[in-house]
Amino acid sequence: RLRLSGDLVNARYAKGYNQMYVAEIADLSVREYQRIEKGLRVPGAEPFLRLVYLLDLDVESYREVVMKDISIHSR
């Protein structure tokens, strides 16, 4: 289970939001958002940013999660 998934659940509960509301704001289906909360899926960049800003999470804390498949090389 990804750390992001647990943080999403905790932050959502703390704000009193339901999954449907968070999914709508992140432009995801409820099912897709549920998979993210369960750690079964990593959100794309845009939904990820919507989620961290909506839930007041620190975007830098999740750099490895979002960037894990992207190789960045110096030129």
C-alpha positions as CSV (number, residue, x, y, z in Angstrom):
1,R,0.0,0.0,0.0
2,L,1.4,3.4,-1.0
3,R,1.9,6.0,1.7
4,L,-0.2,8.3,-0.5
5,S,-3.2,6.2,-0.2
6,G,-3.2,6.2,3.6
7,D,-2.6,10.0,3.6
8,L,-5.5,10.5,1.2
9,V,-7.9,8.6,3.5
10,N,-6.7,10.4,6.6
11,A,-6.9,13.9,5.0
12,R,-10.3,13.2,3.5
13,Y,-11.7,12.1,6.9
14,A,-10.1,15.1,8.6
15,K,-11.8,17.5,6.1
16,G,-15.1,15.6,6.3
17,Y,-15.2,14.9,2.6
18,N,-16.8,11.8,1.1
19,Q,-15.2,9.9,-1.7
20,M,-17.7,11.1,-4.3
21,Y,-16.8,14.8,-3.6
22,V,-13.1,14.2,-3.7
23,A,-13.3,12.2,-6.9
24,E,-15.4,14.9,-8.6
25,I,-12.9,17.6,-7.7
26,A,-10.0,15.5,-8.9
27,D,-11.9,14.7,-12.1
28,L,-11.9,11.0,-11.4
29,S,-14.7,8.4,-11.3
30,V,-15.5,7.3,-7.7
31,R,-14.3,3.8,-8.6
32,E,-11.0,5.1,-9.8
33,Y,-10.6,7.2,-6.7
34,Q,-11.4,4.2,-4.5
35,R,-8.6,2.3,-6.2
36,I,-6.2,5.2,-5.5
37,E,-7.2,5.2,-1.8
38,K,-6.6,1.4,-1.7
39,G,-3.1,1.8,-3.2
40,L,-4.1,-0.2,-6.3
41,R,-3.5,2.7,-8.6
42,V,-1.3,5.9,-8.8
43,P,-3.1,8.9,-10.1
44,G,-1.9,10.8,-13.1
45,A,-0.2,14.2,-12.6
46,E,-3.3,16.4,-13.0
47,P,-5.6,14.4,-10.7
48,F,-2.7,14.0,-8.2
49,L,-2.2,17.8,-8.0
50,R,-5.9,18.3,-7.6
51,L,-6.0,15.8,-4.7
52,V,-3.0,17.1,-2.8
53,Y,-4.2,20.7,-3.1
54,L,-7.8,19.8,-2.2
55,L,-6.6,17.9,0.8
56,D,-3.8,20.2,1.8
57,L,-1.1,17.6,1.5
58,D,2.6,18.5,0.8
59,V,3.2,17.8,-2.9
60,E,6.9,17.4,-2.4
61,S,6.4,14.5,-0.1
62,Y,5.1,12.4,-3.0
63,R,7.7,13.2,-5.6
64,E,8.8,9.5,-5.7
65,V,5.3,8.3,-6.1
66,V,4.5,10.5,-9.1
67,M,7.9,10.5,-10.7
68,K,8.8,6.8,-10.2
69,D,8.4,5.9,-13.9
70,I,10.1,9.1,-15.2
71,S,13.8,9.2,-15.7
72,I,15.2,12.7,-15.5
73,H,18.7,13.3,-16.8
74,S,20.9,16.4,-16.8
75,R,21.7,17.8,-20.2
